[in-house]
Amino acid sequence: MEWWQAILLGIVQGLTEFLPVSSSGHLMIFKELLGADAEGFLDFTVTVHFATVLATLVVFWGAIWKLIKGFFQFKYNDETDYICKILVSVIPVAIVGFLFKDQVDALFSGSLKQVAVGLCITAALLWVSDNAGKRFKVPVARDTRNGISYWQAFVVGLAQAFAVVPGVSRSGSTISTVLLTGVKREAMAQFSFLMVLIPIIGEQSLDLLKVATGAQTFGGGVGSLALCLGFVAAFVSGFFACSWMVAIVKKAKLMWFALYCLAVAVLIFILA
């Protein structure tokens, strides 16, 4: 992978991570458009995802520090409740990661038409959730602590686990799912971005441990320079994009994102 390809792909990751349009799907699309090598691309994907996780940590550091302080008061307060619900939401994706890692890795070597199918699924989820409140009068969870219950946290965790498929947006699937279960979008925005921290940090840590012990190599076919440049580009673009994109996700109609995903999918089916 060339250095300029790594920078552009890192910027794509940073900009699309926080929108319901599938960052992994866009990485695969731009990989083909830029002619980047497929070898080691999964390692590059994990690296730039980790960069946007760090950007999320920086942007939400005030809220995260408040959660940590509240948790270590060792009583069941709002902060402990919030952290426990995040841990519950992580269970499904942890099961997928431990039991089906090889199958998930294989998905990233698939064709762009596979990404197009995932984008169509994302578009359908966004459209249904955006119209559910108007057409089906989905009840809103008003009295639930922190705006989300344990069963809702688990259901959104299932949505996150399903979003390992390229083209299926993590933020799109999680936000759509909680809207369908009656959680307010305002309550879900921060939860949706914080819940991904644990699985990605955990996956990156395990990979680094395997590299340190010699069990596997990391970045083969990509190169250290490309990984570093991609990481920096994803972190910087993600940092500046995170706060205002969270505001967009809170207020904007999801139907516009659904139309965008559908348009990209149609282009892929026509041109790929």
Order of alpha helices (4+ residues) and beta strands (2+ residues): alpha-alpha-alpha-alpha-alpha-alpha-alpha-alpha-alpha-alpha-alpha-alpha-alpha
